[in-house]
């Protein structure tokens, strides 16, 4: 069973490990708690009997725009609707906070997830690589 919580508890170590697994890099020592507390409307945590199973960050502009970042689901619960539920909770909470738009950008292989499972629609957007 997976439990979901808006602005749920997590440790930096848990989220650093999940981020490394999800994005395929070494485990870092980032201060996620400080980052989301300072810059985000909220976040959603998914937990199961083994610990942190999923996470999504919802930063915002302080007005009507919120953003989905760092959608992460551990391999043990992938393809069980956990990511879709994380995004649905994030969308509901952003709407409750008065946001009118929820933005996301992603790599091409995630199109079926965001457009199919989560209900986002394609839009024009721009990007400048700064590195």
N, CA, C and O atoms as CSV, one atom per row, in Angstrom:
chain,resi,resn,atom,element,x,y,z
A,1,UNK,N,N,0.835,-1.174,0.000
A,1,UNK,CA,C,0.000,0.000,0.000
A,1,UNK,C,C,0.885,1.245,0.000
A,1,UNK,O,O,1.905,1.292,0.689
A,2,UNK,N,N,0.491,2.243,-0.771
A,2,UNK,CA,C,1.242,3.491,-0.868
A,2,UNK,C,C,0.411,4.617,-0.270
A,2,UNK,O,O,-0.765,4.776,-0.597
A,3,UNK,N,N,1.033,5.394,0.609
A,3,UNK,CA,C,0.398,6.560,1.222
A,3,UNK,C,C,0.989,7.819,0.600
A,3,UNK,O,O,2.189,7.883,0.330
A,4,UNK,N,N,0.146,8.812,0.377
A,4,UNK,CA,C,0.553,10.062,-0.251
A,4,UNK,C,C,0.326,11.203,0.719
A,4,UNK,O,O,-0.665,11.214,1.449
A,5,UNK,N,N,1.245,12.171,0.731
A,5,UNK,CA,C,1.062,13.318,1.615
A,5,UNK,C,C,1.591,14.589,0.961
A,5,UNK,O,O,2.705,14.636,0.439
A,6,UNK,N,N,0.739,15.625,1.011
A,6,UNK,CA,C,1.111,16.957,0.544
A,6,UNK,C,C,2.021,17.577,1.598
A,6,UNK,O,O,1.695,17.588,2.785
A,7,UNK,N,N,3.148,18.085,1.159
A,7,UNK,CA,C,4.167,18.648,2.043
A,7,UNK,C,C,4.583,17.607,3.095
A,7,UNK,O,O,4.802,17.927,4.263
A,8,UNK,N,N,4.682,16.376,2.645
A,8,UNK,CA,C,5.026,15.263,3.524
A,8,UNK,C,C,6.460,15.305,4.004
A,8,UNK,O,O,7.309,15.999,3.444
A,9,UNK,N,N,6.703,14.553,5.043
A,9,UNK,CA,C,8.042,14.473,5.624
A,9,UNK,C,C,8.954,13.606,4.761
A,9,UNK,O,O,8.534,12.588,4.213
A,10,UNK,N,N,10.195,14.027,4.656
A,10,UNK,CA,C,11.241,13.240,4.015
A,10,UNK,C,C,12.571,13.724,4.569
A,10,UNK,O,O,12.658,14.825,5.112
A,11,UNK,N,N,13.592,12.915,4.434
A,11,UNK,CA,C,14.936,13.343,4.807
A,11,UNK,C,C,15.706,13.673,3.538
A,11,UNK,O,O,15.393,13.176,2.456
A,12,UNK,N,N,16.703,14.509,3.687
A,12,UNK,CA,C,17.560,14.818,2.543
A,12,UNK,C,C,18.206,13.556,1.992
A,12,UNK,O,O,18.331,13.404,0.777
A,13,UNK,N,N,18.612,12.657,2.863
A,13,UNK,CA,C,19.243,11.414,2.416
A,13,UNK,C,C,18.280,10.582,1.567
A,13,UNK,O,O,18.674,10.038,0.536
A,14,UNK,N,N,17.026,10.482,1.996
A,14,UNK,CA,C,16.027,9.728,1.225
A,14,UNK,C,C,15.835,10.323,-0.170
A,14,UNK,O,O,15.838,9.607,-1.171
A,15,UNK,N,N,15.669,11.637,-0.214
A,15,UNK,CA,C,15.382,12.268,-1.497
A,15,UNK,C,C,16.614,12.296,-2.393
A,15,UNK,O,O,16.489,12.168,-3.611
A,16,UNK,N,N,17.788,12.459,-1.819
A,16,UNK,CA,C,19.004,12.384,-2.626
A,16,UNK,C,C,19.166,11.005,-3.246
A,16,UNK,O,O,19.580,10.895,-4.400
A,17,UNK,N,N,18.849,9.959,-2.506
A,17,UNK,CA,C,18.938,8.590,-3.038
A,17,UNK,C,C,17.899,8.371,-4.137
A,17,UNK,O,O,18.214,7.785,-5.173
A,18,UNK,N,N,16.672,8.830,-3.925
A,18,UNK,CA,C,15.619,8.687,-4.929
A,18,UNK,C,C,15.970,9.481,-6.186
A,18,UNK,O,O,15.769,8.997,-7.300
A,19,UNK,N,N,16.486,10.680,-6.016
A,19,UNK,CA,C,16.879,11.517,-7.157
A,19,UNK,C,C,17.994,10.846,-7.953
A,19,UNK,O,O,17.957,10.837,-9.183
A,20,UNK,N,N,18.970,10.292,-7.272
A,20,UNK,CA,C,20.065,9.604,-7.958
A,20,UNK,C,C,19.553,8.407,-8.753
A,20,UNK,O,O,19.976,8.180,-9.887
A,21,UNK,N,N,18.641,7.643,-8.155
A,21,UNK,CA,C,18.054,6.503,-8.856
A,21,UNK,C,C,17.253,6.974,-10.072
A,21,UNK,O,O,17.391,6.420,-11.162
A,22,UNK,N,N,16.431,7.979,-9.885
A,22,UNK,CA,C,15.544,8.437,-10.948
A,22,UNK,C,C,16.256,9.106,-12.105
A,22,UNK,O,O,15.845,8.957,-13.256
A,23,UNK,N,N,17.309,9.834,-11.818
A,23,UNK,CA,C,18.013,10.573,-12.867
A,23,UNK,C,C,19.364,9.967,-13.223
A,23,UNK,O,O,20.101,10.528,-14.034
A,24,UNK,N,N,19.694,8.822,-12.622
A,24,UNK,CA,C,20.884,8.077,-13.015
A,24,UNK,C,C,22.204,8.781,-12.746
A,24,UNK,O,O,23.079,8.817,-13.610
A,25,UNK,N,N,22.347,9.334,-11.567
A,25,UNK,CA,C,23.610,9.962,-11.195
A,25,UNK,C,C,24.001,9.498,-9.795
A,25,UNK,O,O,23.222,8.830,-9.115
A,26,UNK,N,N,25.207,9.854,-9.372
A,26,UNK,CA,C,25.640,9.469,-8.031
A,26,UNK,C,C,24.786,10.181,-6.984
A,26,UNK,O,O,24.175,11.213,-7.260
A,27,UNK,N,N,24.755,9.624,-5.803
A,27,UNK,CA,C,24.007,10.224,-4.703
A,27,UNK,C,C,24.720,11.498,-4.265
A,27,UNK,O,O,25.907,11.483,-3.941
A,28,UNK,N,N,23.979,12.592,-4.260
A,28,UNK,CA,C,24.530,13.883,-3.860
A,28,UNK,C,C,24.158,14.184,-2.416
A,28,UNK,O,O,23.493,13.387,-1.754
A,29,UNK,N,N,24.592,15.335,-1.938
A,29,UNK,CA,C,24.287,15.762,-0.575
A,29,UNK,C,C,23.531,17.093,-0.608
A,29,UNK,O,O,23.865,18.019,0.131
A,30,UNK,N,N,22.514,17.184,-1.466
A,30,UNK,CA,C,21.738,18.408,-1.600
A,30,UNK,C,C,20.809,18.599,-0.406
A,30,UNK,O,O,20.339,17.630,0.191
A,31,UNK,N,N,20.556,19.846,-0.073
A,31,UNK,CA,C,19.643,20.184,1.019
A,31,UNK,C,C,18.250,20.422,0.433
A,31,UNK,O,O,17.827,21.563,0.248
A,32,UNK,N,N,17.557,19.340,0.150
A,32,UNK,CA,C,16.224,19.406,-0.439
A,32,UNK,C,C,15.225,20.082,0.487
A,32,UNK,O,O,14.357,20.824,0.028
A,33,UNK,N,N,15.339,19.834,1.768
A,33,UNK,CA,C,14.402,20.442,2.716
A,33,UNK,C,C,14.444,21.961,2.632
A,33,UNK,O,O,13.396,22.605,2.593
A,34,UNK,N,N,15.629,22.536,2.604
A,34,UNK,CA,C,15.757,23.990,2.490
A,34,UNK,C,C,15.244,24.476,1.143
A,34,UNK,O,O,14.564,25.498,1.063
A,35,UNK,N,N,15.568,23.746,0.092
A,35,UNK,CA,C,15.169,24.166,-1.249
A,35,UNK,C,C,13.653,24.225,-1.395
A,35,UNK,O,O,13.111,25.243,-1.826
A,36,UNK,N,N,12.965,23.142,-1.038
A,36,UNK,CA,C,11.510,23.138,-1.233
A,36,UNK,C,C,10.797,24.066,-0.249
A,36,UNK,O,O,9.760,24.641,-0.579
A,37,UNK,N,N,11.341,24.210,0.936
A,37,UNK,CA,C,10.729,25.106,1.912
A,37,UNK,C,C,10.801,26.555,1.444
A,37,UNK,O,O,9.863,27.324,1.653
A,38,UNK,N,N,11.912,26.928,0.810
A,38,UNK,CA,C,12.098,28.308,0.367
A,38,UNK,C,C,11.409,28.626,-0.960
A,38,UNK,O,O,10.955,29.754,-1.157
A,39,UNK,N,N,11.323,27.666,-1.864
A,39,UNK,CA,C,10.939,27.982,-3.236
A,39,UNK,C,C,9.669,27.308,-3.743
A,39,UNK,O,O,9.238,27.583,-4.863
A,40,UNK,N,N,9.077,26.457,-2.967
A,40,UNK,CA,C,7.972,25.665,-3.491
A,40,UNK,C,C,6.651,25.968,-2.806
A,40,UNK,O,O,6.593,26.265,-1.613
A,41,UNK,N,N,5.603,25.883,-3.593
A,41,UNK,CA,C,4.249,25.891,-3.049
A,41,UNK,C,C,4.085,24.669,-2.154
A,41,UNK,O,O,3.471,24.736,-1.089
A,42,UNK,N,N,4.636,23.575,-2.599
A,42,UNK,CA,C,4.586,22.330,-1.840
A,42,UNK,C,C,5.248,21.209,-2.602
A,42,UNK,O,O,5.940,21.430,-3.595
A,43,UNK,N,N,5.026,20.016,-2.126
A,43,UNK,CA,C,5.572,18.812,-2.734
A,43,UNK,C,C,4.696,17.659,-2.279
A,43,UNK,O,O,3.955,17.766,-1.303
A,44,UNK,N,N,4.795,16.569,-2.998
A,44,UNK,CA,C,4.022,15.388,-2.636
A,44,UNK,C,C,4.998,14.237,-2.425
A,44,UNK,O,O,5.885,14.005,-3.246
A,45,UNK,N,N,4.830,13.533,-1.336
A,45,UNK,CA,C,5.626,12.344,-1.050
A,45,UNK,C,C,4.735,11.110,-1.123
A,45,UNK,O,O,3.585,11.131,-0.683
A,46,UNK,N,N,5.276,10.049,-1.680
A,46,UNK,CA,C,4.623,8.741,-1.668
A,46,UNK,C,C,5.493,7.822,-0.831
A,46,UNK,O,O,6.705,7.750,-1.035
A,47,UNK,N,N,4.882,7.124,0.106
A,47,UNK,CA,C,5.613,6.198,0.976
A,47,UNK,C,C,4.934,4.842,0.970
A,47,UNK,O,O,3.709,4.729,0.913
A,48,UNK,N,N,5.770,3.820,1.031
A,48,UNK,CA,C,5.268,2.466,1.212
A,48,UNK,C,C,6.013,1.847,2.383
A,48,UNK,O,O,6.717,2.550,3.109
A,49,UNK,N,N,5.871,0.564,2.574
A,49,UNK,CA,C,6.516,-0.109,3.711
A,49,UNK,C,C,8.037,-0.013,3.687
A,49,UNK,O,O,8.688,-0.168,4.720
A,50,UNK,N,N,8.603,0.243,2.507
A,50,UNK,CA,C,10.058,0.308,2.388
A,50,UNK,C,C,10.612,1.726,2.464
A,50,UNK,O,O,11.830,1.909,2.450
A,51,UNK,N,N,9.750,2.726,2.545
A,51,UNK,CA,C,10.238,4.103,2.669
A,51,UNK,C,C,9.703,5.002,1.581
A,51,UNK,O,O,8.612,4.782,1.056
A,52,UNK,N,N,10.488,6.029,1.241
A,52,UNK,CA,C,10.092,6.994,0.231
A,52,UNK,C,C,10.048,6.311,-1.134
A,52,UNK,O,O,11.067,5.844,-1.643
A,53,UNK,N,N,8.854,6.260,-1.715
A,53,UNK,CA,C,8.659,5.565,-2.991
A,53,UNK,C,C,8.480,6.529,-4.154
A,53,UNK,O,O,8.649,6.140,-5.310
A,54,UNK,N,N,8.138,7.788,-3.864
A,54,UNK,CA,C,7.940,8.763,-4.922
A,54,UNK,C,C,7.911,10.168,-4.375
A,54,UNK,O,O,7.714,10.390,-3.180
A,55,UNK,N,N,8.113,11.125,-5.286
A,55,UNK,CA,C,8.193,12.526,-4.892
A,55,UNK,C,C,7.928,13.385,-6.117
A,55,UNK,O,O,8.323,13.027,-7.227
A,56,UNK,N,N,7.266,14.508,-5.924
A,56,UNK,CA,C,7.182,15.544,-6.947
A,56,UNK,C,C,7.224,16.898,-6.251
A,56,UNK,O,O,6.591,17.096,-5.214
A,57,UNK,N,N,7.978,17.825,-6.833
A,57,UNK,CA,C,8.143,19.171,-6.316
A,57,UNK,C,C,7.220,20.113,-7.091
A,57,UNK,O,O,7.053,19.964,-8.301
A,58,UNK,N,N,6.619,21.083,-6.393
A,58,UNK,CA,C,5.712,22.036,-7.021
A,58,UNK,C,C,6.163,23.463,-6.693
A,58,UNK,O,O,5.575,24.109,-5.826
A,59,UNK,N,N,7.206,23.964,-7.381
A,59,UNK,CA,C,7.556,25.376,-7.207
A,59,UNK,C,C,6.514,26.248,-7.906
A,59,UNK,O,O,5.727,25.764,-8.719
A,60,UNK,N,N,6.524,27.540,-7.577
A,60,UNK,CA,C,5.536,28.435,-8.184
A,60,UNK,C,C,6.075,29.845,-8.252
A,60,UNK,O,O,7.159,30.138,-7.746
A,61,UNK,N,N,5.307,30.719,-8.884
A,61,UNK,CA,C,5.703,32.119,-9.020
A,61,UNK,C,C,5.079,32.991,-7.951
A,61,UNK,O,O,5.258,34.208,-7.980
A,62,UNK,N,N,4.358,32.417,-7.018
A,62,UNK,CA,C,3.675,33.176,-5.979
A,62,UNK,C,C,2.331,33.716,-6.431
A,62,UNK,O,O,1.643,34.401,-5.674
A,63,UNK,N,N,1.959,33.409,-7.659
A,63,UNK,CA,C,0.703,33.892,-8.210
A,63,UNK,C,C,-0.119,32.759,-8.779
A,63,UNK,O,O,-0.617,31.913,-8.037
A,64,UNK,N,N,-0.267,32.737,-10.103
A,64,UNK,CA,C,-1.172,31.786,-10.741
A,64,UNK,C,C,-0.468,30.655,-11.484
A,64,UNK,O,O,-1.132,29.798,-12.067
A,65,UNK,N,N,0.868,30.635,-11.473
A,65,UNK,CA,C,1.615,29.604,-12.196
A,65,UNK,C,C,2.362,28.693,-11.224
A,65,UNK,O,O,3.120,29.159,-10.373
A,66,UNK,N,N,2.139,27.411,-11.363
A,66,UNK,CA,C,2.891,26.397,-10.614
A,66,UNK,C,C,3.569,25.477,-11.629
A,66,UNK,O,O,3.186,25.434,-12.798
A,67,UNK,N,N,4.557,24.760,-11.175
A,67,UNK,CA,C,5.389,23.945,-12.049
A,67,UNK,C,C,5.618,22.573,-11.431
A,67,UNK,O,O,5.741,22.440,-10.213
A,68,UNK,N,N,5.673,21.578,-12.269
A,68,UNK,CA,C,6.018,20.227,-11.825
A,68,UNK,C,C,7.511,20.024,-12.092
A,68,UNK,O,O,7.971,20.174,-13.224
A,69,UNK,N,N,8.254,19.687,-11.054
A,69,UNK,CA,C,9.681,19.380,-11.186
A,69,UNK,C,C,10.009,18.116,-10.403
A,69,UNK,O,O,9.368,17.795,-9.403
A,70,UNK,N,N,11.005,17.425,-10.877
A,70,UNK,CA,C,11.567,16.292,-10.136
A,70,UNK,C,C,10.538,15.226,-9.808
A,70,UNK,O,O,10.485,14.740,-8.678
A,71,UNK,N,N,9.719,14.857,-10.787
A,71,UNK,CA,C,8.807,13.732,-10.575
A,71,UNK,C,C,9.653,12.465,-10.517
A,71,UNK,O,O,10.334,12.115,-11.481
A,72,UNK,N,N,9.600,11.791,-9.389
A,72,UNK,CA,C,10.452,10.629,-9.147
A,72,UNK,C,C,9.643,9.494,-8.543
A,72,UNK,O,O,8.858,9.697,-7.617
A,73,UNK,N,N,9.843,8.307,-9.076
A,73,UNK,CA,C,9.222,7.104,-8.522
A,73,UNK,C,C,10.280,6.009,-8.518
A,73,UNK,O,O,10.925,5.749,-9.534
A,74,UNK,N,N,10.449,5.379,-7.374
A,74,UNK,CA,C,11.445,4.323,-7.285
A,74,UNK,C,C,11.028,3.122,-8.146
A,74,UNK,O,O,9.841,2.889,-8.374
A,75,UNK,N,N,12.001,2.386,-8.606
A,75,UNK,CA,C,11.747,1.274,-9.524
A,75,UNK,C,C,10.749,0.261,-8.974
A,75,UNK,O,O,9.987,-0.324,-9.744
A,76,UNK,N,N,10.734,0.041,-7.672
A,76,UNK,CA,C,9.871,-0.992,-7.098
A,76,UNK,C,C,8.382,-0.701,-7.253
A,76,UNK,O,O,7.564,-1.617,-7.168
A,77,UNK,N,N,8.014,0.575,-7.481
A,77,UNK,CA,C,6.596,0.911,-7.635
A,77,UNK,C,C,6.266,1.490,-9.011
A,77,UNK,O,O,5.143,1.936,-9.245
A,78,UNK,N,N,7.235,1.482,-9.912
A,78,UNK,CA,C,6.949,2.010,-11.250
A,78,UNK,C,C,5.875,1.187,-11.937
A,78,UNK,O,O,5.757,-0.018,-11.716
A,79,UNK,N,N,5.096,1.855,-12.773
A,79,UNK,CA,C,4.015,1.245,-13.556
A,79,UNK,C,C,2.858,0.748,-12.679
A,79,UNK,O,O,2.144,-0.185,-13.046
A,80,UNK,N,N,2.687,1.387,-11.516
A,80,UNK,CA,C,1.567,1.077,-10.625
A,80,UNK,C,C,0.721,2.322,-10.339
A,80,UNK,O,O,-0.082,2.319,-9.406
A,81,UNK,N,N,0.892,3.376,-11.128
A,81,UNK,CA,C,0.099,4.579,-10.973
A,81,UNK,C,C,0.593,5.562,-9.927
A,81,UNK,O,O,-0.072,6.564,-9.665
A,82,UNK,N,N,1.738,5.299,-9.328
A,82,UNK,CA,C,2.244,6.172,-8.269
A,82,UNK,C,C,2.589,7.559,-8.821
A,82,UNK,O,O,2.208,8.569,-8.229
A,83,UNK,N,N,3.297,7.617,-9.934
A,83,UNK,CA,C,3.650,8.908,-10.525
A,83,UNK,C,C,2.430,9.705,-10.925
A,83,UNK,O,O,2.367,10.912,-10.695
A,84,UNK,N,N,1.457,9.033,-11.524
A,84,UNK,CA,C,0.220,9.692,-11.929
A,84,UNK,C,C,-0.501,10.272,-10.713
A,84,UNK,O,O,-1.014,11.389,-10.766
A,85,UNK,N,N,-0.537,9.529,-9.643
A,85,UNK,CA,C,-1.201,9.996,-8.415
A,85,UNK,C,C,-0.439,11.167,-7.798
A,85,UNK,O,O,-1.060,12.113,-7.313
A,86,UNK,N,N,0.884,11.123,-7.806
A,86,UNK,CA,C,1.674,12.241,-7.302
A,86,UNK,C,C,1.321,13.529,-8.041
A,86,UNK,O,O,1.097,14.569,-7.421
A,87,UNK,N,N,1.272,13.453,-9.374
A,87,UNK,CA,C,0.975,14.635,-10.187
A,87,UNK,C,C,-0.464,15.094,-9.969
A,87,UNK,O,O,-0.722,16.297,-9.925
A,88,UNK,N,N,-1.400,14.166,-9.832
A,88,UNK,CA,C,-2.797,14.537,-9.591
A,88,UNK,C,C,-2.949,15.281,-8.267
A,88,UNK,O,O,-3.679,16.270,-8.192
A,89,UNK,N,N,-2.279,14.822,-7.245
A,89,UNK,CA,C,-2.332,15.505,-5.944
A,89,UNK,C,C,-1.696,16.880,-6.060
A,89,UNK,O,O,-2.230,17.858,-5.538
A,90,UNK,N,N,-0.561,16.961,-6.740
A,90,UNK,CA,C,0.106,18.247,-6.943
A,90,UNK,C,C,-0.815,19.221,-7.669
A,90,UNK,O,O,-0.905,20.388,-7.289
A,91,UNK,N,N,-1.498,18.752,-8.711
A,91,UNK,CA,C,-2.414,19.608,-9.470
A,91,UNK,C,C,-3.570,20.077,-8.591
A,91,UNK,O,O,-3.939,21.250,-8.631
A,92,UNK,N,N,-4.132,19.191,-7.813
A,92,UNK,CA,C,-5.229,19.561,-6.928
A,92,UNK,C,C,-4.822,20.589,-5.896
A,92,UNK,O,O,-5.566,21.530,-5.622
A,93,UNK,N,N,-3.654,20.415,-5.326
A,93,UNK,CA,C,-3.182,21.357,-4.309
A,93,UNK,C,C,-2.836,22.708,-4.922
A,93,UNK,O,O,-3.076,23.745,-4.305
A,94,UNK,N,N,-2.276,22.709,-6.125
A,94,UNK,CA,C,-1.979,23.972,-6.810
A,94,UNK,C,C,-3.274,24.718,-7.104
A,94,UNK,O,O,-3.342,25.936,-6.938
A,95,UNK,N,N,-4.295,23.997,-7.538
A,95,UNK,CA,C,-5.602,24.619,-7.798
A,95,UNK,C,C,-6.193,25.191,-6.510
A,95,UNK,O,O,-6.697,26.314,-6.505
A,96,UNK,N,N,-6.134,24.438,-5.439
A,96,UNK,CA,C,-6.639,24.900,-4.146
A,96,UNK,C,C,-5.924,26.174,-3.698
A,96,UNK,O,O,-6.532,27.035,-3.060
A,97,UNK,N,N,-4.641,26.299,-4.027
A,97,UNK,CA,C,-3.860,27.481,-3.651
A,97,UNK,C,C,-4.149,28.685,-4.542
A,97,UNK,O,O,-3.616,29.770,-4.310
A,98,UNK,N,N,-4.990,28.501,-5.561
A,98,UNK,CA,C,-5.348,29.609,-6.437
A,98,UNK,C,C,-4.580,29.665,-7.736
A,98,UNK,O,O,-4.736,30.610,-8.510
A,99,UNK,N,N,-3.759,28.675,-7.986
A,99,UNK,CA,C,-3.031,28.637,-9.257
A,99,UNK,C,C,-3.997,28.332,-10.394
A,99,UNK,O,O,-4.944,27.563,-10.230
A,100,UNK,N,N,-3.746,28.939,-11.538
A,100,UNK,CA,C,-4.574,28.740,-12.719
A,100,UNK,C,C,-3.891,27.879,-13.772
A,100,UNK,O,O,-4.548,27.344,-14.665
A,101,UNK,N,N,-2.584,27.748,-13.668
A,101,UNK,CA,C,-1.808,27.000,-14.659
A,101,UNK,C,C,-0.799,26.106,-13.953
A,101,UNK,O,O,-0.178,26.497,-12.965
A,102,UNK,N,N,-0.652,24.903,-14.481
A,102,UNK,CA,C,0.373,23.975,-13.998
A,102,UNK,C,C,1.238,23.598,-15.193
A,102,UNK,O,O,0.758,22.993,-16.151
A,103,UNK,N,N,2.509,23.959,-15.130
A,103,UNK,CA,C,3.448,23.762,-16.231
A,103,UNK,C,C,4.341,22.551,-15.956
A,103,UNK,O,O,4.617,22.209,-14.806
A,104,UNK,N,N,4.782,21.921,-17.032
A,104,UNK,CA,C,5.776,20.862,-16.915
A,104,UNK,C,C,6.590,20.827,-18.196
A,104,UNK,O,O,6.061,21.073,-19.280
A,105,UNK,N,N,7.859,20.527,-18.077
A,105,UNK,CA,C,8.644,20.185,-19.250
A,105,UNK,C,C,9.330,18.859,-18.964
A,105,UNK,O,O,9.540,18.490,-17.809
A,106,UNK,N,N,9.671,18.156,-20.020
A,106,UNK,CA,C,10.157,16.786,-19.840
A,106,UNK,C,C,10.842,16.315,-21.108
A,106,UNK,O,O,10.721,16.930,-22.167
A,107,UNK,N,N,11.560,15.216,-20.977
A,107,UNK,CA,C,12.207,14.581,-22.128
A,107,UNK,C,C,11.167,13.821,-22.942
A,107,UNK,O,O,10.136,13.402,-22.416
A,108,UNK,N,N,11.451,13.650,-24.231
A,108,UNK,CA,C,10.488,13.051,-25.159
A,108,UNK,C,C,9.938,11.702,-24.702
A,108,UNK,O,O,8.757,11.421,-24.907
A,109,UNK,N,N,10.765,10.870,-24.092
A,109,UNK,CA,C,10.284,9.536,-23.715
A,109,UNK,C,C,9.200,9.579,-22.626
A,109,UNK,O,O,8.549,8.568,-22.363
A,110,UNK,N,N,9.007,10.742,-21.994
A,110,UNK,CA,C,7.987,10.883,-20.960
A,110,UNK,C,C,6.668,11.452,-21.491
A,110,UNK,O,O,5.748,11.695,-20.710
A,111,UNK,N,N,6.562,11.667,-22.810
A,111,UNK,CA,C,5.329,12.182,-23.396
A,111,UNK,C,C,4.110,11.326,-23.033
A,111,UNK,O,O,3.091,11.890,-22.635
A,112,UNK,N,N,4.163,9.994,-23.151
A,112,UNK,CA,C,2.973,9.195,-22.803
A,112,UNK,C,C,2.540,9.371,-21.339
A,112,UNK,O,O,1.347,9.351,-21.035
A,113,UNK,N,N,3.502,9.539,-20.448
A,113,UNK,CA,C,3.165,9.734,-19.038
A,113,UNK,C,C,2.463,11.073,-18.824
A,113,UNK,O,O,1.359,11.116,-18.282
A,114,UNK,N,N,3.101,12.164,-19.248
A,114,UNK,CA,C,2.530,13.485,-18.971
A,114,UNK,C,C,1.299,13.787,-19.818
A,114,UNK,O,O,0.326,14.337,-19.302
A,115,UNK,N,N,1.316,13.444,-21.101
A,115,UNK,CA,C,0.161,13.740,-21.956
A,115,UNK,C,C,-0.943,12.691,-21.804
A,115,UNK,O,O,-2.125,13.035,-21.782
A,116,UNK,N,N,-0.570,11.436,-21.701
A,116,UNK,CA,C,-1.564,10.373,-21.602
A,116,UNK,C,C,-2.077,10.152,-20.192
A,116,UNK,O,O,-3.277,10.259,-19.940
A,117,UNK,N,N,-1.181,9.846,-19.282
A,117,UNK,CA,C,-1.587,9.486,-17.917
A,117,UNK,C,C,-1.977,10.677,-17.050
A,117,UNK,O,O,-2.887,10.575,-16.228
A,118,UNK,N,N,-1.293,11.809,-17.230
A,118,UNK,CA,C,-1.500,12.943,-16.322
A,118,UNK,C,C,-2.425,14.022,-16.880
A,118,UNK,O,O,-2.877,14.887,-16.129
A,119,UNK,N,N,-2.713,13.990,-18.165
A,119,UNK,CA,C,-3.672,14.928,-18.724
A,119,UNK,C,C,-3.132,16.274,-19.166
A,119,UNK,O,O,-3.919,17.176,-19.454
A,120,UNK,N,N,-1.823,16.444,-19.232
A,120,UNK,CA,C,-1.265,17.683,-19.765
A,120,UNK,C,C,-1.534,17.753,-21.263
A,120,UNK,O,O,-1.695,16.723,-21.918
A,121,UNK,N,N,-1.583,18.960,-21.802
A,121,UNK,CA,C,-1.749,19.142,-23.239
A,121,UNK,C,C,-0.491,19.779,-23.808
A,121,UNK,O,O,0.165,20.571,-23.131
A,122,UNK,N,N,-0.152,19.442,-25.041
A,122,UNK,CA,C,1.030,20.054,-25.664
A,122,UNK,C,C,0.827,21.553,-25.870
A,122,UNK,O,O,-0.264,21.995,-26.229
A,123,UNK,N,N,1.873,22.321,-25.644
A,123,UNK,CA,C,1.863,23.758,-25.873
A,123,UNK,C,C,3.185,24.168,-26.493
A,123,UNK,O,O,4.148,23.402,-26.483
A,124,UNK,N,N,3.229,25.355,-27.023
A,124,UNK,CA,C,4.500,25.911,-27.468
A,124,UNK,C,C,5.268,26.388,-26.248
A,124,UNK,O,O,4.694,26.963,-25.323
A,125,UNK,N,N,6.536,26.152,-26.256
A,125,UNK,CA,C,7.393,26.611,-25.174
A,125,UNK,C,C,8.779,26.847,-25.746
A,125,UNK,O,O,9.088,26.399,-26.850
A,126,UNK,N,N,9.590,27.534,-25.012
A,126,UNK,CA,C,10.949,27.789,-25.444
A,126,UNK,C,C,11.926,27.412,-24.360
A,126,UNK,O,O,11.568,27.293,-23.188
A,127,UNK,N,N,13.171,27.225,-24.770
A,127,UNK,CA,C,14.209,26.796,-23.834
A,127,UNK,C,C,15.543,27.354,-24.300
A,127,UNK,O,O,15.858,27.293,-25.488
A,128,UNK,N,N,16.318,27.887,-23.394
A,128,UNK,CA,C,17.686,28.294,-23.670
A,128,UNK,C,C,18.580,27.463,-22.771
A,128,UNK,O,O,18.446,27.514,-21.549
A,129,UNK,N,N,19.486,26.701,-23.352
A,129,UNK,CA,C,20.470,25.954,-22.561
A,129,UNK,C,C,21.522,26.934,-22.039
A,129,UNK,O,O,22.164,27.637,-22.820
A,130,UNK,N,N,21.689,26.977,-20.746
A,130,UNK,CA,C,22.630,27.915,-20.132
A,130,UNK,C,C,23.966,27.279,-19.764
A,130,UNK,O,O,24.857,27.949,-19.242
A,131,UNK,N,N,24.097,26.008,-20.035
A,131,UNK,CA,C,25.375,25.321,-19.759
A,131,UNK,C,C,25.872,24.635,-21.009
A,131,UNK,O,O,26.928,24.003,-20.988
